[in-house]
């Protein structure tokens, strides 16, 4: 029996307007194993959130999945009716969004909203659902969960609202949890508490996680494997230790060098010059070459393939050997 829970195969997602097609995710492929935590990292505009919404089939018009496969336990989610997807979404696959205040309904109590998710997928009574909701609120570290059950989202702090979102996402014991920038709007102390909480719950429920973030520190804290995304494509993939110790793509190196490191004494952090190009204005060759200090003529004219360094490590760069050796 396969240990692959999610298998993304050459996923292409575009947005359509009067001016034509604008590709956002362009040929992304990766897998997530059962019980594994995978981080999808990159700057804003790289296509990370669109990838997650494509998996959940929550893309709003004018966006749509153009082609590819999204296999969950061997079943292609793109080929099933919405009625069947409703049974999977929130039950087998749950999602935590980056801004809980906009994700929670302001006119319903916290308990009502967590209850609704449980009752939609579990064959239990309202009384049992309430008991489970209060238990889940307690598990995510919310003090006095019986009182919070009857409170409204606006009366809770940002950290508490995010805990409610985690409780809701885990209320049906999902097999896969997609967390889209779950700590972005929180201060560093609350971030640390949320990450510690998620690690404990992952272990308890044996849930796989796709963690979407631009924060490399979060990746080091929670991930087993890292996917680096740039301009709608994956450019590097490997285990978290290898990525941090010896990245082979200049974009990954730039992300790491722009992150504070308590072990390094430096006057200032490095930054990656320029910005992610608009998806309808990608340069020729390697999409990163206008921002890359190592770019050659080949980089500017020919897009590199995905090189397989070994069975579990991939990198999309013509210069990966030189960069690995520290020549570049």
N, C-alpha and C positions, 0 to 999 in steps of 0.2 A: 504494500500500500504506500502511495506517494506521501512524502512529508511536505509537499508544496501546497500551501493554502491558497495563495493568490498568484496568478500567472498573467502578467500583462504582456501582450504580444503585438509589437509594432503599432502601438496606439497613436492615432492621428486625430486631433481635435481642432476644429476651425470655427471661426466666427464669420458670419456672412452679412454683407451690407450691400448697398447700391453700388459701391465701388468694387465689389467682388469679394473673393475669399481671403481671409486673413488667418494663416495658420498659427496656432498657439502651442500645441503639442505635436511634435513632428517625428513620429517613428520611435516612440519610447517603449523599451522592453525591459522587464525585470520580474523577479519572483520574490515572494515572501514565504518563508517556511513557518510551520506551526510553532508557536511559542517564540518567534523571532521578533526583534525590534529593529526596524529599518528606518534610517533617517534620510529624507529627501531634502537636500539643501541647495541654496542658491539665492541670488539677490531677487528683489521684487521684480516681476516681469519675466522671470525665467520659465514660468509655466507650471509651477509646483501646485498651486491651488486648483488650476484648471484640470490637472491630472487627477487630483482627489475627487473633484466634482464629477469628472467623467466616470470614475469607478463607481460612485454612488448614484449615477444617472440623475444628477441634480442640476445639470447645466440648464440655464435659462436661455431662451431665444434671444439673439440669433446664433447662439453657440450650439454645436452638435458634434458628436463623435462621427468622424468621416469614415474611418476604417480601423481595422485591428481587432484584437480579441481581449476580453477581460474575463479570464477563467477563474471562478471561485469554486474550490473543491471540484474542479473539472467541468463545471457548468459555465457556459458563456453568458454573462450577464447582459450582453448586448442583444442576445437572441431570444430573451424571454419576455412575456407580456408584462406590463406595468403592475398588474394585479399580483403577479408572482414576485416582482421586485419589491413590492410593498411589504411582503412577508419577510424578505431578507433584510431590507433596510431598517435599521433600528433593533433588529433581533440578532441576526448572524453578523452583520456589519454595522457598527455604530460610528458616529463622527462627533468630534468636539471641535467647535468653531472658535476662531481667535478672539471674537468679541462677544462674551456671553450675554451682555445687556441687550444686544440686538438679536440674539438667538432665542432668548426667553420672552415669552409673551407677557407684557406688563399688566394685563388685566386679569390674569389668572395667578393663583397662589403657586408657590414652589411645589407643594405637595400635589396639587391638581395636575401639574405638568409632568412630573415624574410618574405619577399614577397612570396617566394617559398612555405613556409608552409601555408600561407593564401590561395594562389591560388590553392593549392592541395586539400583543403578541403571546401572552400567557393565558392559559385557560384557568383563571383563578377568580375568586370573588373580589368585590370592592374592598371588603374588610381585610382580606389577605394581601391585596395590593397595597393598601395603606400601611400595613405592618411591614411589608418588604421595603416600601419607600422610606419609612422612618429608619429602618435598619441600614439601608444604603446611605442615607444622609449621615448617619453616625459613622459608618465605615470610612467615609471620605474626610472625616475629621471635623465635621460641623458640630459645634457644641449645642446642646439642648435641641436635638432634631425634631422633637415633638412640637416645639414652639415654631421652629423655622418652617415646618410643614405648612403652617397657616399664614406665613408671611409672603409678601409680594417681592419680586426681584429688585425693585428700586430701593428697597429698605436694607439690602445686603451690600457688603463691600465687594469690590472687584474679585478679591480672592475667594470669598464665600460663593459668589455667583459662579465662578469657574469650578468650584467644588460641586455645586449643584449640577453643572453640565456633565461633570465626570460621573456623578452618581446616576444621572439619567442615561448616559451612554453605556454604563456597565450594568444597568438594572436588569437586563435580560441575559447577562453572561455571554456577550458576543464573542465570536471566534476571532474577529478582526476589528481593531479600533483604529480609526483614522483621526489623528490629532493635528489640526491645522493651526500652527503657531499658537499653541495653548497657553503660553506664558508671556506673550508679547506685551500685553497691556498691564502687566503686573510688576511691582517693584521687586528687586533682587531677592529680598528675604522671602516674599510670598512665592516667587519663582522656585526657589530651592525647596520650599515646602510642597509645592505642587508636583515637582519632579520626584521627590522622595515618595510622595503618595502614589504616583503613577507606577513607580518601580515596584512598590509593595503590592499593589493591586494586580499588576501584570503577573507577578509570581503566584499570587493567590488563585487567580482565575485561569492562568496559562493562556492568556490572550496574546495574539500577535498584534504588533503595532506598526503603523506607517506614520512616522512623526515628520511633519512638514515644518521646516524652520529655516531661518537665515542665521540663526544664532549657533555658531560652532561650539560654544560652551555647553549648550543643551545637548548637542550631539555626543560630546565626550562623556556626558553624565549618564546617558540612557541607552545609546544605540549599540547594536551588535555589528551592524553593517551600514555603510554610507553610500548613497547615490548622490552624485553632484550633477546638478542640472544647469544648463546655460542656453538661453535663446531657444527653448522648446525641445532641447535634446539632452540626453545624458552624455557627460563628457568623462566621467570617471566613476568607478565602482570598486569597492573593496571593503575588507573588514576595518573596523574603526581604528584598530591599532596601526595597521599598515598605512591607512590614509593620513593619520596624524604624524606618524614617524617619518614617512617618506612619500609625500604626494608626488605624482608623476605628471600632473597637468598644471600648467602655469596659473590657470584660474583657481584651482584648488589651493595652490601655494599662496595666491593672493588673498583668498578668504582666510586662511590660517594666519598669515602675516598681519592681517588687519584686526586680529582678535587679541585682546589683552592677555598676557601670560605672566602669572605671578612669579614664575621662575626666571624670567628674563628681565634684566635691568636695561631700559631703553628710554630715550628722551621722548620719542613719539612713535606712534603706530604707522605702519606703511598703509597705503591705500591703493586700490586698483583704479587707475585713471579711466575717465570716461564712464559711460553707462551702458546698460543692456540695450541693444538696438531694438527698435520697434519690430514686431514680427513680420510686418510687410515691407521692411527696409533692411533685410539682412544683407551683409556684405558677401561677396564671392569668397570661395574657399572656406577656411575655418571661420566661423562666426565670431570667434574671440580675437582674431588677429589684429584688428585696429587698436585693441587695448593691451596687446601682448608685447612685452619688451624683447621677446626672443623671436618674433615672427620672421620667417624667411619668405622668399618669393613663392615657394611651394605652398606655404601656409595661406598666402594671399590668393592663390589661383585654384588650388585643389583641396576639397574637403577631405580631411583624414578619415579613414575607416576606424572602427572600434577594434583596437589591438587587444588580444587576449594575452596578458602577461603570464597568467596561469589560469587554472580552472575557475578561480574565484575573484580574479582581479582583471578589470578591463579599463582601458584609457583611450580616449579619442584625441590623439595628438601625434603629429609627425615627429616631434622632438622628445618623446617620452624617455628614450634611452639616455640622451644627454642630460635631461633634467634630473633623472633618477641618479645619475652619477655625480651630479653637482657641477657639470660642465657649464650648464646654462644658469 
